[in-house]
């Protein structure tokens, strides 16, 4: 490459995002510059490399490039235009030197002295010199020196070398936090947060430093918001491993142990190549402390993914503890103090400061939602009545109430026997079946034996049918089916009508579990004569509920609701209402479904209530009512979280993210999607994971987080590609291209638009394909690649020629193609061709009511006429365009009027 090409490449590398990609690019460039570049280019390239290393998580390499530049400067071979950068980098060197225990402390003090000497010679303020002397003193635990340097720092005026208006207060907050002056830290930071922070390190750096001051001063909502916003900004940057450790510590100390574990697992791989030994120490100590709290809580059996392997929480805690303590000893040996060891011990032993702090806005709102309480019931005194009430409550799906009644039974009747004990064991087995089927079977077998001893054969058969159902739901389906058939036959022989119905309902469930749906339908239909003979209203209602669940018709669901309403308020009634609301939704009556589903929120079962609120939230979204959806979904998350249903919470959070998109609440969207993703990944729901990532990309884009949004869109595109969904691939590529366009990465945007166009072509979506081909041309234009722009425009023209203008979307795209094509041609000085293209465009826009775009087209037409020295015609065109523009469009009118004035003058 020649000098100009090297300069151009230097500019390109300098605009790359910080990280390993930029580091690799600048190192490759440096090899070319050393081989063929000028001395000035070698100097400025190494300055860029120093920045890339600092922000890319490889500060040790910056020592070499900075030293090279400093030596060149001393020889008079530097670039005076870069003196500011060279002097600024002294601060980075001092900070980084403290983080490597192999670097003698004298060397750090030597760099500080050199920094002070050079700053004085250059006439700079001593403000940053005192700031970084304080940093070193704080690092080694010299409180007296740190306090004096802090005083001098605050007294010294800011100057050209002072940290930015966000970073300098951040360092002061760090010092005040170290001193335990948490109120002072918050007071110092508040004015900074109210201002405009444009530094690449802000506001995430100051928000991270404020986590503990906020928490220790009772500002819990501010602490939670600081964590979410700051962590979101740093989560992909290896250079921020120390800050990541601070966020792990915050989660652990706010009772968010699951999130702490998630962050440890997410960033554990960074320890293979940490930015500095001090960052390695900090993360290891904090992670070990967090894992210790999890193990102490009885969860030492949990595992953490490390690469392709899994490691137990307790074992990883021990490994990281040993690692942190060994590093702390090295630092203390180098420093000649015990400060690093003291701080490490504190991190390892840190206990929660609050029991549990909800970390997002939606989570805080969910935590504040009151749960409906079951009506207070006077419990009977006799064991028989208690058993009767508990069984009735269970049949009504009032599980919590039933368990409470059985608990009272256990208090009243500790030494029960016979049939009464069988009934208690029957209920106990139903609870055990949820978590330990083998134990449940043993419990039911014992209950059946007790019934046999008591001569209660009908109850024995009913209990055996539970075992049959259990087998159908596990791995002994045929055995279970056979047992259910036998119990049905035996009860038919005995003649116990109500138990004949109950056992046949279990047979329906068993057949469903075996996917023998037609047989299940036949058994359910055969229950009608038995139900007609029975006078048990609850059994009739249960049959109706099962029929509503299986058939899903409005009539069946309404019948179930009617029967359960007659019995009274209970969770079974709420479940029937859910079925009825869903039946109406399937029939297309969403309004009625939404209203009816609201009645199900009276359920005392938190899972049922959460599911009802979730479904109601989805209905609200389908009705175009995102605020109602938001409220319902927050209710759903509250209920499901109460029930410990983490998977249900995650699904509701994804829908909440969609509602937040409709409400333009990108922060809450991101919070919800970020919380949901780890759960969805763990359960391997690829489709919902892709949906959450797509929504999160939308949120990140709205928050100005374009780079992580691109990563998410790439992941979703790959999911669509694997699923044979080219339209989805095209959508992700076009969205990514739009983000790249907003980041001024125009060549990449052009390439993505071209890829998206091909995917849309494969999907036979010509309007979308035309849009992408057109935007590919303009992206090449903005990148200065005029030949590529013209080539892309030709491809768009060829597609457009066969499409016509048969629908509004096509009229719009043809008009935009005329406008953008004219711009491409005008930039290649083909003004006549550009004028021909743009001439009919304004009228097309007016047909669509797009008067602003019409004004833009007329303005371009006027400028082209001026370029062609056709001033009278340009004046006429613009005058007519101004007259045709509605009065209320003030901006476009001013644009046309200003252009017209310039022509007339």
C-alpha positions in Angstrom: 0.0 0.0 0.0 1.1 3.5 -0.7 1.0 6.4 1.8 -2.5 7.5 0.9 -3.8 4.0 1.1 -2.3 3.6 4.5 -3.8 6.9 5.6 -7.2 5.7 4.4 -6.9 2.4 6.1 -5.8 4.2 9.3 -9.0 6.2 9.2 -11.1 3.1 8.6 -9.5 1.2 11.5 -10.0 4.3 13.8 -13.7 4.2 13.1 -14.0 0.5 14.0 -15.7 -0.5 17.2 -13.4 -1.1 20.1 -12.5 -4.7 20.7 -10.4 -7.6 19.4 -11.4 -6.9 15.8 -10.0 -3.4 16.0 -6.9 -4.7 17.8 -6.2 -7.2 15.0 -6.8 -4.6 12.3 -4.5 -2.1 13.9 -1.7 -4.6 14.3 -2.0 -5.7 10.7 -1.9 -2.0 9.6 1.1 -1.4 11.8 3.0 -4.2 10.0 2.3 -2.4 6.6 3.1 1.0 8.0 6.5 -0.2 9.4 7.3 -1.7 6.0 6.3 1.2 3.8 4.9 4.1 5.8 6.4 7.5 6.8 7.7 8.2 10.3 4.7 10.3 11.0 2.4 7.5 10.0 4.3 5.0 12.3 3.8 7.5 15.1 0.1 8.1 14.7 -0.6 4.4 14.0 1.0 3.5 17.3 -1.1 6.2 19.1 -4.2 4.5 17.6 -2.9 1.1 18.7 -2.5 2.4 22.3 -6.2 3.5 22.3 -7.2 0.2 20.7 -5.3 -1.8 23.4 -6.7 0.3 26.2 -10.3 0.0 25.2 -9.9 -3.5 23.7 -8.9 -5.2 26.9 -5.2 -5.6 26.2 -3.5 -2.8 28.1 -0.2 -4.6 28.6 0.4 -4.1 24.8 -0.2 -0.4 25.3 2.9 -0.1 27.4 5.0 -0.9 24.3 3.3 1.4 21.8 3.1 4.3 24.3 6.8 4.0 25.2 7.7 4.0 21.5 5.7 7.1 20.9 7.2 8.9 24.0 10.7 8.1 22.8 9.9 9.4 19.3 8.5 12.6 20.9 11.7 13.1 22.9 13.7 12.7 19.7 11.6 15.4 18.1 10.0 12.9 15.7 6.5 13.1 17.0 3.5 14.8 15.5 2.7 18.1 17.3 -0.9 17.7 16.3 -1.0 14.5 18.5 0.6 15.9 21.6 -2.7 16.0 23.4 -3.2 12.3 22.9 0.3 11.4 24.0 0.0 13.4 27.2 -3.4 12.0 27.9 -2.2 8.5 27.7 0.1 9.0 30.7 -3.1 8.6 32.8 -3.8 5.2 31.2 -0.3 4.0 31.8 -0.4 4.9 35.6 -3.7 3.2 36.1 -2.7 0.1 34.1 0.7 -0.3 35.8 -1.0 -0.8 39.2 -2.9 -3.7 37.8 0.2 -5.9 37.0 1.9 -7.2 40.2 5.0 -8.0 38.3 5.6 -4.3 37.7 7.6 -2.8 40.6 5.8 0.0 42.4 8.8 2.3 41.9 8.2 2.2 38.2 4.7 3.4 38.6 5.9 6.3 40.8 8.5 7.0 38.2 5.9 7.3 35.5 3.9 9.6 37.8 6.9 11.8 38.3 7.6 12.0 34.6 3.9 12.8 34.0 4.1 15.7 36.5 7.3 17.0 35.0 6.0 16.9 31.4 2.6 18.4 32.4 4.4 21.3 34.2 6.6 22.0 31.2 3.6 22.0 28.9 1.7 24.3 31.2 -1.0 21.8 32.1 -2.9 21.8 35.4 -1.8 19.4 38.1 -5.4 18.3 38.5 -4.9 14.9 36.8 -1.5 14.4 38.5 -3.1 14.6 41.9 -6.0 12.4 40.7 -3.6 9.6 39.7 -1.4 9.9 42.7 -4.6 9.4 44.7 -5.4 6.4 42.6 -2.0 4.7 43.4 -2.3 5.6 47.1 -5.8 4.2 47.3 -4.6 1.0 45.5 -1.9 0.3 48.1 -4.1 1.4 51.1 -2.2 4.6 52.0 -5.1 6.5 53.4 -3.2 9.6 54.5 -1.6 10.2 51.1 -4.8 9.4 49.3 -6.7 11.9 51.4 -4.1 14.6 50.8 -3.9 14.0 47.1 -7.8 14.0 46.9 -7.7 17.4 48.6 -5.2 18.8 46.2 -7.0 17.2 43.3 -10.3 18.9 44.3 -8.5 22.2 44.7 -6.6 22.2 41.4 -8.4 23.7 38.4 -9.5 21.5 35.5 -7.5 21.8 32.4 -7.0 20.2 29.0 -5.6 17.0 30.5 -8.4 16.6 33.1 -10.7 13.6 32.7 -14.1 14.4 31.1 -17.0 15.8 33.2 -18.2 12.3 33.7 -15.0 10.4 34.3 -13.5 12.8 36.9 -16.5 12.6 39.2 -16.5 8.8 38.7 -13.0 8.6 40.1 -14.1 10.8 43.0 -17.1 8.6 43.7 -14.7 5.6 43.8 -12.6 7.4 46.4 -15.6 8.4 48.6 -17.0 4.9 48.3 -13.6 3.5 49.5 -13.8 5.9 52.4 -17.4 4.8 53.3 -18.8 8.3 52.5 -21.7 7.0 50.5 -24.1 10.0 50.9 -21.3 12.3 49.7 -20.7 10.0 46.7 -24.3 10.1 45.7 -24.5 13.9 46.2 -21.4 14.4 44.1 -22.7 12.3 41.2 -26.3 13.5 40.9 -25.4 16.8 39.0 -23.3 14.8 36.7 -26.1 12.4 35.8 -28.4 15.2 35.1 -26.1 16.6 32.4 -25.0 15.4 29.0 -22.3 12.7 29.0 -20.7 12.0 25.7 -17.6 10.0 26.8 -17.3 6.4 25.5 -17.0 5.3 29.2 -20.1 7.1 30.4 -22.6 6.9 32.0 -21.9 3.2 32.6 -18.8 3.9 34.6 -20.3 6.3 37.1 -23.5 4.2 37.4 -21.3 1.2 38.2 -19.4 3.2 40.9 -22.8 4.3 42.4 -24.2 0.7 42.9 -23.0 0.4 46.4 -23.5 4.0 47.5 -27.1 3.8 46.2 -27.7 0.6 48.0 -26.1 1.7 51.3 -28.1 4.9 51.3 -31.5 3.2 50.7 -31.9 4.3 47.1 -32.8 0.8 45.9 -34.7 1.8 42.8 -31.9 3.9 41.6 -29.4 1.1 42.3 -31.4 -1.4 40.3 -31.8 1.0 37.4 -28.0 1.8 37.5 -27.2 -1.9 37.4 -29.5 -2.6 34.4 -28.4 0.4 32.4 -24.7 0.1 33.1 -24.3 -3.6 32.8 -26.1 -3.5 29.4 -23.5 -1.1 28.1 -20.5 -3.2 29.3 -21.6 -6.8 29.0 -19.8 -7.4 25.7 -16.6 -5.6 26.5 -13.8 -7.7 27.9 -11.9 -4.6 28.9 -14.7 -4.0 31.5 -14.1 -7.2 33.5 -13.6 -5.2 36.7 -16.9 -3.4 36.2 -18.6 -6.7 35.4 -17.3 -8.0 38.7 -19.0 -5.0 40.4 -22.3 -6.0 38.9 -21.9 -9.6 40.0 -21.3 -8.3 43.5 -24.3 -6.1 43.3 -26.6 -9.0 42.3 -25.2 -11.2 45.1 -25.7 -8.4 47.7 -29.2 -7.7 46.6 -30.5 -11.3 46.9 -30.4 -11.8 43.1 -28.4 -15.0 43.4 -29.8 -16.5 40.2 -28.7 -13.4 38.2 -25.3 -13.4 39.9 -24.9 -17.0 38.8 -26.0 -16.2 35.3 -23.4 -13.4 35.1 -20.6 -15.6 36.5 -21.4 -18.2 33.9 -21.6 -15.7 31.1 -18.2 -14.1 31.8 -16.3 -17.0 33.3 -14.6 -17.7 30.0 -13.0 -14.2 30.1 -10.7 -15.5 32.9 -8.8 -17.5 30.2 -7.4 -14.2 28.9 -8.2 -11.4 31.4 -7.3 -7.8 30.6 -5.1 -7.5 33.7 -4.2 -9.7 36.7 -6.1 -7.2 38.9 -9.2 -7.7 36.8 -8.7 -11.5 37.1 -8.4 -11.1 40.9 -11.5 -8.9 41.2 -13.8 -11.1 39.2 -12.5 -14.3 40.8 -13.0 -13.0 44.3 -16.5 -11.6 43.6 -17.6 -14.7 41.7 -16.3 -16.9 44.5 -18.2 -14.9 47.0 -21.4 -15.1 45.0 -21.0 -18.8 44.5 -20.4 -19.2 48.2 -23.7 -17.5 49.1 -25.5 -19.9 46.6 -23.8 -23.0 48.1 -24.6 -21.8 51.6 -28.2 -21.5 50.7 -28.3 -25.3 50.0 -27.7 -25.1 46.2 -24.2 -26.6 46.0 -25.6 -29.2 43.6 -26.0 -26.5 40.9 -23.6 -26.5 38.1 -22.0 -23.7 36.0 -21.2 -24.1 32.3 -17.5 -23.6 31.6 -16.7 -24.0 28.0 -18.1 -27.3 26.9 -18.1 -28.7 30.5 -20.1 -28.3 33.6 -18.6 -27.6 37.1 -20.3 -27.6 40.4 -20.9 -24.4 42.3 -18.9 -25.4 45.4 -15.9 -26.7 43.4 -15.8 -23.6 41.2 -16.1 -21.4 44.4 -13.0 -23.2 45.8 -11.1 -22.8 42.6 -11.8 -19.1 42.3 -11.1 -18.5 46.0 -7.7 -20.0 45.7 -7.0 -18.0 42.5 -8.1 -14.7 44.1 -6.1 -15.2 47.2 -2.9 -16.2 45.3 -3.2 -13.0 43.2 -3.9 -10.9 46.2 -0.7 -12.1 47.9 1.3 -11.2 44.8 -0.1 -7.6 44.8 0.4 -7.2 48.6 4.0 -8.4 48.2 4.6 -5.9 45.4 2.9 -3.1 47.3 4.3 -3.8 50.7 0.8 -3.5 52.3 -2.1 -5.8 53.0 -4.7 -3.6 51.3 -5.5 -5.8 48.3 -5.7 -8.9 50.5 -8.1 -7.0 52.9 -10.4 -6.1 50.0 -10.2 -9.6 48.6 -11.3 -11.1 51.9 -14.2 -8.6 52.0 -15.3 -9.7 48.6 -15.2 -13.3 49.4 -17.2 -12.9 52.6 -19.7 -10.2 51.4 -23.3 -10.9 52.6 -26.5 -9.6 51.1 -27.4 -6.0 52.2 -31.1 -6.5 51.3 -33.1 -9.8 51.1 -34.2 -9.3 47.5 -34.3 -6.3 45.3 -36.3 -6.5 42.0 -33.9 -5.3 39.3 -36.1 -4.0 36.6 -39.1 -1.6 36.4 -41.5 -4.4 35.4 -40.1 -6.7 38.1 -40.6 -3.9 40.8 -44.1 -3.4 39.6 -44.8 -7.1 39.6 -43.4 -7.4 43.2 -45.8 -4.7 44.3 -48.9 -6.4 42.9 -51.2 -7.8 45.6 -52.2 -11.4 45.3 -55.9 -12.3 45.9 -56.4 -14.1 49.2 -58.7 -17.0 49.6 -61.7 -16.3 51.8 -61.2 -17.1 55.4 -62.9 -20.4 56.2 -63.8 -21.8 59.6 -62.3 -25.2 59.7 -64.3 -28.0 61.4 -62.9 -29.9 64.4 -63.6 -33.5 63.5 -61.1 -35.5 61.4 -63.9 -36.8 59.2 -65.2 -33.4 58.4 -61.7 -32.0 57.8 -61.0 -34.9 55.4 -64.3 -34.3 53.6 -63.5 -30.5 53.2 -60.0 -31.1 52.1 -61.1 -33.6 49.4 -63.8 -31.2 48.2 -61.3 -28.3 48.0 -58.9 -30.5 46.0 -61.7 -31.4 43.5 -62.4 -27.7 43.1 -58.7 -27.1 42.3 -58.3 -25.1 45.5 -55.0 -26.9 46.1 -53.4 -24.4 48.6 -56.7 -24.4 50.6 -56.8 -28.2 50.6 -53.2 -28.5 51.8 -54.0 -26.1 54.6 -57.0 -28.1 55.6 -55.0 -31.3 55.6 -52.3 -29.6 57.7 -55.1 -28.9 60.3 -56.1 -32.6 59.9 -52.6 -33.6 60.8 -52.7 -31.5 63.9 -56.1 -32.8 65.1 -55.5 -36.4 64.1 -51.9 -37.4 64.5 -52.5 -41.1 65.1 -55.1 -41.8 62.4 -55.6 -45.3 61.0 -57.8 -47.3 58.7 -59.9 -45.6 56.0 -59.2 -42.2 57.4 -55.4 -42.8 57.1 -56.0 -44.1 53.6 -57.7 -40.8 52.6 -54.8 -38.9 54.1 -52.3 -41.0 52.1 -54.4 -40.6 49.0 -54.1 -36.8 49.2 -50.4 -37.0 50.1 -49.7 -39.2 47.0 -51.4 -36.6 44.8 -48.9 -34.0 46.1 -45.9 -36.3 45.8 -46.8 -37.2 42.2 -45.7 -33.8 41.0 -42.1 -34.3 42.1 -41.5 -37.9 43.0 -43.7 -40.4 41.1 -42.1 -43.4 42.6 -42.8 -42.2 46.1 -46.3 -41.3 45.2 -46.9 -44.9 43.9 -45.7 -46.3 47.2 -47.9 -44.0 49.1 -51.0 -44.9 47.1 -50.2 -48.6 47.4 -50.1 -48.3 51.1 -53.5 -46.4 51.0 -55.0 -49.1 48.8 -53.8 -51.8 51.3 -55.5 -49.9 54.2 -58.7 -49.7 52.2 -58.5 -53.5 51.6 -58.0 -54.1 55.3 -61.1 -51.9 56.0 -63.2 -53.6 53.4 -63.6 -50.3 51.4 -63.2 -51.7 47.9 -64.7 -48.8 46.0 -62.2 -46.4 47.5 -59.4 -48.9 46.9 -60.3 -49.1 43.2 -60.3 -45.3 43.0 -56.8 -45.1 44.5 -55.5 -47.9 42.2 -56.8 -45.8 39.3 -54.5 -43.0 40.4 -51.6 -45.4 40.1 -52.8 -46.4 36.6 -52.9 -42.7 35.6 -49.5 -42.2 37.0 -48.1 -45.0 34.9 -49.7 -43.5 31.8 -47.9 -40.2 32.5 -44.5 -41.9 33.1 -42.9 -44.8 31.2 -45.4 -47.6 31.9 -48.3 -46.5 29.7 -49.7 -49.8 28.7 -49.6 -51.2 32.2 -51.3 -48.0 33.4 -54.0 -48.3 30.8 -54.7 -51.8 31.7 -55.0 -50.9 35.4 -57.4 -48.1 34.6 -59.6 -50.4 32.5 -59.6 -53.0 35.3 -60.6 -50.4 37.9 -63.4 -49.1 35.7 -64.7 -52.7 35.2 -64.5 -53.5 38.9 -66.4 -50.3 39.9 -69.0 -51.1 37.3 -69.4 -54.5 39.0 -69.6 -52.9 42.5 -71.9 -50.2 41.3 -70.5 -47.0 43.0 -71.8 -44.4 40.5 -69.7 -41.4 41.5 -66.5 -43.3 41.6 -67.3 -44.9 38.2 -67.4 -41.3 36.8 -64.3 -40.2 38.6 -62.3 -43.2 37.4 -63.5 -42.8 33.9 -62.2 -39.2 33.9 -58.8 -40.6 34.9 -59.1 -43.1 32.0 -59.7 -40.2 29.6 -56.5 -38.5 30.9 -54.6 -41.7 30.6 -55.6 -42.2 27.0 -54.7 -38.7 26.2 -51.3 -39.2 27.7 -50.9 -42.2 25.4 -52.1 -40.1 22.4 -55.2 -42.3 21.9 -57.4 -39.4 21.5 -60.3 -41.0 19.7 -60.7 -43.6 22.5 -60.5 -40.8 25.0 -63.4 -39.0 23.2 -65.4 -42.1 23.2 -65.0 -42.6 27.0 -65.8 -39.0 27.6 -69.0 -39.2 25.5 -70.0 -42.4 27.4 -70.0 -40.5 30.7 -73.2 -38.6 29.8 -75.6 -41.3 31.0 -73.7 -41.8 34.2 -73.6 -38.0 34.9 -77.4 -37.9 34.3 -77.9 -40.5 37.0 -75.6 -38.8 39.6 -76.7 -36.1 41.9 -73.1 -35.0 42.6 -72.9 -31.5 41.1 -69.1 -31.3 41.3 -68.6 -34.5 39.3 -71.0 -33.1 36.6 -69.0 -29.9 36.6 -65.7 -31.8 36.4 -66.9 -33.8 33.4 -68.1 -30.5 31.7 -64.7 -28.9 32.4 -62.9 -31.9 30.9 -65.1 -31.7 27.8 -64.5 -28.0 27.5 -60.7 -28.6 27.7 -60.8 -31.3 25.0 -63.3 -29.9 22.6 -62.7 -26.2 23.0 -66.1 -25.1 21.8 -67.8 -22.0 23.2 -70.9 -24.1 24.1 -68.9 -26.7 26.1 -66.9 -24.1 27.9 -70.0 -22.0 28.8 -71.7 -25.2 30.2 -68.7 -25.8 32.4 -68.7 -22.2 33.6 -72.5 -22.4 34.3 -72.0 -25.6 36.4 -69.1 -24.3 38.4 -70.8 -20.9 39.0 -73.6 -22.9 40.7 -71.1 -24.5 43.0 -69.4 -21.2 43.9 -66.1 -19.4 43.7 -63.1 -21.7 43.3 -60.1 -22.2 41.0 -62.0 -24.8 38.9 -64.5 -22.0 38.0 -61.6 -19.8 37.1 -60.2 -22.5 34.9 -63.6 -23.0 33.2 -63.6 -19.2 32.5 -60.1 -19.5 31.0 -61.4 -22.2 28.6 -64.5 -20.1 27.8 -62.4 -17.0 27.1 -60.0 -18.9 24.8 -62.9 -20.5 23.0 -64.3 -17.0 22.2 -60.8 -15.8 21.1 -60.6 -18.8 18.7 -64.1 -17.9 17.4 -62.8 -14.4 16.6 -64.6 -12.5 19.5 -61.5 -11.0 21.1 -63.3 -8.2 22.9 -65.6 -10.7 24.7 -62.6 -13.0 25.4 -60.6 -10.3 26.9 -63.4 -9.2 29.2 -64.3 -12.7 30.3 -60.6 -13.6 31.0 -60.5 -10.8 33.5 -62.9 -12.9 35.7 -60.2 -15.6 35.9 -57.8 -13.3 37.7 -59.8 -14.0 40.9 -58.0 -17.4 41.0 -56.1 -18.0 44.2 -53.8 -20.5 42.5 -50.9 -18.3 41.4 -50.1 -20.5 38.4 -53.6 -20.4 37.1 -53.9 -16.7 37.8 -50.6 -16.0 36.1 -51.6 -18.0 33.0 -54.9 -16.2 32.8 -53.2 -12.8 33.0 -50.7 -13.9 30.4 -53.3 -15.0 28.0 -55.3 -11.8 28.6 -52.2 -9.8 27.9 -51.8 -11.5 24.6 -55.4 -10.8 23.8 -54.9 -7.1 24.5 -51.9 -7.1 22.2 -54.0 -8.7 19.4 -56.6 -5.9 20.1 -53.9 -3.2 19.6 -54.0 -2.2 23.3 -50.4 -2.3 24.4 -51.0 -0.5 27.8 -53.6 -3.0 28.8 -51.3 -5.8 27.7 -48.5 -4.3 29.7 -50.7 -4.2 32.9 -51.9 -7.8 32.4 -48.4 -9.2 31.7 -47.0 -7.5 34.8 -49.8 -9.2 36.7 -48.8 -12.5 35.1 -45.2 -12.2 36.0 -46.1 -11.3 39.6 -48.3 -14.4 39.9 -46.0 -16.8 38.2 -43.0 -15.6 40.1 -44.9 -16.2 43.3 -45.5 -19.7 42.2 -41.8 -20.2 41.4 -42.7 -20.9 37.7 -39.5 -19.4 36.1 -40.3 -20.7 32.7 -43.8 -19.2 32.7 -42.2 -15.9 33.9 -39.8 -16.0 30.9 -42.6 -16.5 28.3 -44.6 -13.6 29.9 -41.5 -11.4 29.8 -41.0 -11.9 26.1 -44.6 -10.8 25.5 -44.1 -7.9 27.9 -41.1 -6.9 25.8 -43.4 -6.8 22.8 -45.9 -4.6 24.7 -43.1 -2.3 25.7 -42.1 -2.0 22.0 -45.6 -0.8 21.3 -45.4 1.7 24.2 -42.0 3.0 23.2 -40.4 1.9 26.4 -37.0 0.5 25.2 -35.5 0.3 28.7 -38.2 -1.9 30.0 -38.2 -3.9 26.7 -34.6 -4.6 27.2 -35.0 -5.5 30.9 -37.7 -8.0 30.1 -36.0 -9.7 27.1 -32.7 -9.8 28.9 -34.3 -11.5 31.9 -36.1 -14.0 29.7 -33.2 -15.1 27.4 -31.2 -17.2 29.9 -34.3 -19.2 30.8 -35.3 -19.8 27.2 -31.7 -20.8 26.3 -31.7 -23.3 29.2 -34.9 -25.0 28.1 -33.7 -24.9 24.5 -36.8 -23.1 23.0 -35.1 -21.9 19.8 -38.1 -20.1 18.4 -39.0 -18.1 21.4 -35.3 -17.4 22.0 -35.1 -15.9 18.4 -38.2 -13.8 19.1 -36.7 -12.5 22.4 -33.5 -11.7 20.6 -35.3 -9.9 17.8 -37.2 -7.8 20.3 -34.1 -7.1 22.3 -32.4 -5.9 19.1 -35.2 -3.5 18.7 -34.8 -2.2 22.2 -31.0 -1.9 21.9 -31.4 0.0 18.7 -33.7 2.5 20.4 -31.3 2.8 23.2 -28.4 3.6 20.9 -26.8 0.2 21.4 -26.3 -0.6 17.7 -23.4 -3.0 17.9 -25.0 -5.5 20.3 -28.2 -5.2 18.3 -26.3 -6.3 15.2 -25.0 -9.4 17.0 -28.6 -10.3 18.1 -29.9 -9.9 14.5 -27.2 -12.1 13.2 -28.2 -14.8 15.7 -31.8 -14.5 14.6 -30.9 -14.6 11.0 -29.0 -17.8 11.5 -32.0 -19.3 13.3 -34.2 -18.4 10.3 -31.6 -19.8 7.9 -31.5 -23.1 9.8 -35.3 -23.2 9.8 -35.6 -22.6 6.0 -37.2 -19.2 6.5 -35.6 -16.9 3.8 -38.2 -14.1 4.5 -37.0 -14.1 8.1 -33.4 -14.0 7.0 -34.2 -11.1 4.8 -35.9 -9.2 7.5 -33.0 -9.6 9.9 -30.5 -8.6 7.2 -32.4 -5.5 6.2 -32.8 -4.5 9.9 -29.1 -5.0 10.4 -28.4 -2.9 7.3 -30.5 0.0 8.7 -28.4 -0.1 11.9 -25.2 -0.1 10.0 -26.5 2.8 8.0 -27.2 4.7 11.2 -23.6 3.9 12.4 -22.2 5.3 9.1 -20.8 1.9 8.3 -22.1 2.4 4.7 -20.1 -0.2 2.9 -21.3 -2.9 5.3 -24.8 -1.6 5.1 -24.7 -1.8 1.3 -23.6 -5.5 1.5 -26.3 -6.4 4.0 -29.0 -4.7 1.8 -27.7 -6.7 -1.1 -27.9 -9.9 0.9 -31.4 -9.0 2.1 -32.5 -8.4 -1.4 -31.4 -11.8 -2.5 -33.2 -13.4 0.4 -36.4 -11.5 -0.4 -36.1 -12.6 -4.0 -35.9 -16.2 -2.8 -39.0 -15.5 -0.7 -40.9 -14.0 -3.8 -41.4 -10.7 -2.0 -40.6 -8.2 -4.8 -41.6 -5.0 -3.0 -39.3 -5.7 -0.2 -36.6 -6.8 -2.6 -36.9 -3.6 -4.5 -36.6 -1.5 -1.3 -33.4 -3.3 -0.4 -31.8 -3.0 -3.8 -32.6 0.7 -3.8 -31.1 1.3 -0.4 -28.1 -0.8 -1.4 -27.4 1.8 -4.1 -27.7 4.8 -1.7 -25.5 3.1 0.9 -22.8 2.7 -1.8 -23.3 6.3 -2.7 -22.7 7.5 0.9 -19.6 5.3 1.1 -18.2 7.1 -2.0 -18.4 4.0 -4.2 -20.1 5.6 -7.1 -19.6 2.8 -9.5 -21.1 0.3 -7.1 -24.0 2.6 -6.5 -24.7 2.9 -10.2 -24.5 -0.9 -10.5 -26.9 -1.5 -7.6 -29.2 1.1 -9.1 -29.3 -0.8 -12.4 -30.3 -4.0 -10.6 -33.1 -2.1 -8.8 -34.3 -0.6 -12.2 -34.3 -4.0 -13.8 -36.5 -5.4 -11.0 -38.8 -2.3 -11.0 -39.4 -2.5 -14.7 -41.4 -5.7 -14.3 -43.5 -4.7 -11.3 -45.6 -1.7 -12.3 -47.6 0.3 -9.8 -50.5 -1.9 -8.9 -50.6 -1.2 -5.2 -49.7 1.7 -2.9 -46.6 0.0 -1.6 -45.3 -0.3 -5.2 -46.2 3.3 -6.0 -44.1 4.3 -2.9 -41.1 2.2 -3.9 -41.2 3.3 -7.5 -41.3 6.9 -6.4 -38.4 6.4 -3.9 -36.4 4.6 -6.6 -36.9 7.6 -8.9 -35.8 10.0 -6.1 -32.8 8.0 -4.9 -31.8 7.0 -8.4 -31.7 10.7 -9.3 -29.5 11.4 -6.3 -27.1 8.6 -7.4 -26.9 10.0 -11.0 -26.5 13.5 -9.8 -23.5 12.5 -7.7 -21.9 11.2 -10.9 -22.7 14.5 -12.6 -25.3 12.9 -14.9 -27.7 15.8 -14.2 -29.8 15.4 -17.3 -30.5 11.7 -16.6 -31.2 12.5 -13.0 -33.7 15.2 -14.0 -35.6 12.8 -16.2 -35.8 10.3 -13.3 -37.0 12.7 -10.7 -39.5 14.7 -12.8 -42.6 12.3 -12.3 -41.7 11.5 -8.7 -43.5 14.3 -6.8 -46.8 13.5 -8.4 -46.5 9.9 -7.3 -45.9 10.9 -3.7 -48.9 13.3 -3.8 -51.1 10.4 -4.9 -50.1 8.7 -1.7 -50.6 11.9 0.4 -46.8 12.0 1.1 -46.5 15.8 0.7 -43.2 16.0 2.6 -41.6 13.5 0.3 -43.1 15.3 -2.7 -41.5 18.5 -1.5 -38.1 16.8 -1.2 -38.5 15.5 -4.8 -39.3 19.0 -6.1 -36.4 20.5 -4.3 -34.1 17.9 -5.9 -35.6 18.7 -9.3 -35.0 22.4 -8.7 -31.4 21.9 -7.8 -30.8 19.7 -10.9 -32.3 22.4 -13.1 -30.0 24.9 -11.5 -27.1 22.6 -12.2 -28.2 22.5 -15.8 -28.4 26.4 -15.9 -32.2 26.3 -16.4 -32.9 28.9 -13.7 -36.3 30.2 -15.0 -37.6 26.6 -15.2 -36.2 25.9 -11.7 -38.0 28.9 -10.3 -41.3 27.9 -12.0 -41.1 24.3 -10.7 -40.4 25.4 -7.1 -43.0 28.1 -7.1 -45.6 25.6 -8.3 -44.4 23.0 -5.7 -44.7 25.6 -2.9 -48.2 26.5 -4.0 -49.2 22.8 -3.9 -47.8 22.1 -0.5 -50.3 22.2 2.4 -49.9 25.2 4.8 -49.5 23.0 7.9 -46.2 21.5 6.5 -44.1 24.3 7.8 -40.7 22.6 7.5 -40.9 21.5 3.8 -42.4 24.9 2.9 -39.5 26.7 4.5 -37.0 24.4 2.6 -38.6 25.2 -0.7 -38.9 28.9 0.0 -35.2 29.1 1.0 -34.2 27.3 -2.2 -36.4 29.6 -4.2 -34.9 32.7 -2.6 -31.4 31.5 -3.4 -32.4 31.0 -7.1 -34.0 34.4 -7.3 -30.9 36.1 -5.7 
